[in-house]
Amino acid sequence: MTMIGPLGFAAPWLLLGLIALPVLWVILRAVPPAPIRRMFPGVVLLLGLQDDDQITDRTPWWLLLMRMLAAAAVIIGLAGPILDPETDDRITGTGPILVVTDASWSSAADWRAEMQGLDALLSRAERESRPVALIRLTDPQPPQFQAAGVLRSRLTGILPEPWQPEPAQVERALALLPDGNFDTYWMSDGLARGSRGGLLDALEARGAVTIFESPRSHYALTPARFEDGHILLAARRLRPGPAAEVTIAGHGLDPAGNPAVLVRTPLTFDQNATEAELELNLPSELRARITRFEIDGARSVGAVTLPDDSLRRREVALIAGNDNREGLELLSPLYYLQKALVPTADLLDGSLTEVLPANPDVIVLADVATLSPAEQDGVLEWVEKGGTLLRFAGPRLAASDISRDSEDPLMPVRLRAGGRSVGGAMSWGEPKTLAPFAEESPFFGLDIPADVTVASQVMAQPDPTLADRVIAQLSDGTPLVTRKREGQGQIVLFHVTANAEWSSLPLSGLFVRMLDRLAVSSMPARPDAAELDGTVWQPIRVLDAFGNVRDAGTLPGVEGPKLLVDPLGPNLRPGLYQGEDRSLARNVVTAETRFEPVTWPDGVPVEGLSRPQETPLGGWLLALAIALLLADVIASLALSGRLRGGRPVAAALLAGLMLMPVDSRAQEAAPDDGFALQATAEVTLAHVITGDPRIDDVAQAGLFGLSEILFFRTSVEPAEPMGVDLETDELAFFPLLYWPVTPSQPTPSPAAYAKLNEYLRSGGMILFDTRDADVAGFGAASPEGRKLRDLAAPLDIPPLEQVPQDHVLTRTFYLLQDFPGRYNSRDVWVEAAPPDAELVEGMPFRNLNDNVTPVVIGGNDWASAWAMDERGNPMIRIGSGFAGERQREIAYRFGVNLVMHVLTGNYKSDQVHVPALLDRLGQ
């Protein structure tokens, strides 16, 4: 790159052509004169007529200047002029360049500026023909040096992750560094992490390192807390500075169920302060509607926090039997419940008919036996809509006939008939302890104090459903707590009293934790990992790096302890997780998160992300040259007298058409329309563009060869195969996608994965080819196999099995038992057959319905075996001699079977119905 003022030239040697302009001036000065029209009276006058003086005319100076300007515009335009080019000279040389990006949640706030800076770097590397590789520390993959233009075309698919690089990921990136020397550009997120040191030392040992980092102060929001009736929010900023104000917005659903901003309030950072707190006093109804808090304009998941049940205090209605013993407060049925719930729940007073319209979360009936029909109907309707009815036994319930002969709708089990008063058959000589909680119990994992004993209880009547409804029992197997689901709610019965008359359970901390597990209370503090032992939490909503809330889809559940203590990553994303009876939020920023700016060593240059905007001028100069040459043609025609009659009008129209601007929208739409028309005119096979030109060329040639075989041997007449970009192209046009797997190909974006899953669900097929001969079974030990696992993880792929001998692929068109390509391995994987697939007597294969396997996975490098040039000659040698050509023929046959299977389904499996159809016709 040569700089002349603000202009840079990619090919400055072409400017030497300007020296020829004076020569062109001399040559172009002469122009033939216009012909002279003379009228002759007769032919005889022509005899002896001669012109002794031959003269030439001179080109007008303005026309000559126009030609010189056109020639100069062509020369300068071809020299590649660029206005304000990237001219960072601190990293010199011509060797490879490695781009390292943290790609964390903190990078998301400046991701657009980071990509613009990276685009400028790649443009410069492309001009200097320097190979470039990229590695993301949040998802390190083996870097592959390639042309800068290839990586530049993939920038839209490079996105940050909603977590930060963990030490294990940085160590993996360190192990994946390529050999040899290279320069490094590190796109930093600005956060201090101790794991950077070793990687930075390794990079400096291989070449110069330049850091790109935004000087802006990033903002983060810690999880909301509920204390003393207020919501407390703490915001942090990365660097101290002058006083600043940000806006906190609380998003949720309005009464009509529509997303809305329910609260918006400013929060002020004092001068040089890095943390500020906000106290919100909101009504409980409004507080319950909030689904997330965020800092307006931050555009980072770190500035978003999701509240869970720890923020919303539950409304609990406590109702007891008529037991008003004055002066005996400790014997009150509600005393211990009130002590346990006051710190964590809003308690409602009143009768059932008064509290039901308030729609509380939980209703507690302490030794309440009989309800009126109106109360029973109201409570039952409330439970079916999602309420929790918690009942405690007592003398009145034991002495009543409730749920004896038949199960009461508001009781989880039947109770044993007979007298149930304390001191009778209910009492034991020695109190019983609690048995360990079963794994399927909501109390599983809770420690049981040794001093918790039960002296009396109401007994459950043995019943076929009893075992499924017991969630806690005594050491002798007697049910202590039973539960049943009713609609969207639940009914729970403690077979002991809510006070200490029948047991010491209400006196222990276990009582509070059991209530919490039943979601009766909502604890302000997060539970310990030990308390969640044995539980599994299903993600409901997850956050991306930019703070956008997305549906969790088919993400797997997370074990309770891991949900609290494991670092965020691909298997544990920030979001809201649902347990059996409550929800927990896992946010990126917590109260313990370290939020400090990184300090780089003095010898490492650090730059901002803002880069000069390059403006290529070559196209404009060439367009100017064309316009000047067009004007020169018209002017020359005019000077020579050839524009007469209607010719001036035609010349003007021609010039107008050539200079008329084309509608950019038409230019943008035309390629899409052309792509769709080309893909749908005939059956078209397609391959996924990997970014490796050699692999993509072989894939194109392989599908071309397979299309030719289909044309000559079957009724299928495919069109020219096409390469597809998963990020931009529509996939629904193609029945089959051939996907050669390379270790360096970029991972598709979430939008691309959504298209791929829709393609698979709508009947498309993807042929994954690791091209490694499946050396370790399913390609697990090769780089291509590991890349395949990463690529296929987000795809909705059914269970797989190796191709069975009776699979339709073995007989769709040809009878086959092997599926070779360039390599000959039969380890090809397809969708597993249903377990109930029938084998009809007398038929060689099972009834597999009409399902078409959505994926076929192998490593035989089929494209190389199919590859054919335009003359029909094989491009890649397979084996040697006759054996090799025989292997290529079987590979062609497998390709034919594969395409016919996609187009026709398992139609041959219908042959199992032939005997029944013939019998019916015979009748």
Secondary structure, DSSP 8 states (H G I E B T S, - for coil): -EEETTEEESSGGGGGGGGGHHHHHHHTTEE---------S-GGGGTT--------EE--HHHHHHHHHHHHHHHHHHT-EEES-----SS-SSS-EEEEE--SGGGGGGHHHHHHHHHHHHHHHHHTT--EEEEETTS------B-HHHHHTTGGG----SS---HHHHHHHHHT--SS--EEEEE---B--TTHHHHHHHHHTTS-EEEE---S--EEE---EEETTEEEEEEEESS--S-EEEEEEEEEE-TTS-EEEEEEEEEEE-TT-SEEEEEE---HHHHHHEEEEEETT--SGGGEE---TTTS-EEEEEEE-S---TT-GGGSTTHHHHHHHTTTEEEE-S-HHHHGGG--SEEEEES-----HHHHHHHHHHHHTT-EEEEE--HHHHHS-TTSSS--TTSSS-B--S---TTTTT--SS-EEB----TTSTTTT----TT-EES----B---TTHHHHEEEEBTTS-EEEEEEEETTEEEEEESS-SSSSSBSGGGSHHHHHHHHHTTSS--SS---TGGGTT-EEEEEEEE-TT--EEE-TT---EEHHHHHHS--BTTB-SEEEE-SS-EEEE-SS-TT----B----TTS-EE-S-----EE-HHHHHHHHHHHHHHHHHHHHHHTT---TTHHHHHHHHHHHHH----HHHHHHHHHHHHHHHHHSS---EEE--S-HHHHHHHHHHHHHHHHHHHHHSS------EEE-TTTS--TT-SEEEEE--TTS----HHHHHHHHHHHHTT-EEEEE--STTTTSTTTTSHHHHHHHHHHTTS----EEE--TT-GGGTSSS--S---SSS-----EEE---TT-EE-TT-SSEE-TT---SEEEE-S-HHHHH-B-TTS-BSS--SSHHHHHHHHHHHHHHHHHHHHHHHH-SGGGGGGGHHHHHHHHH-
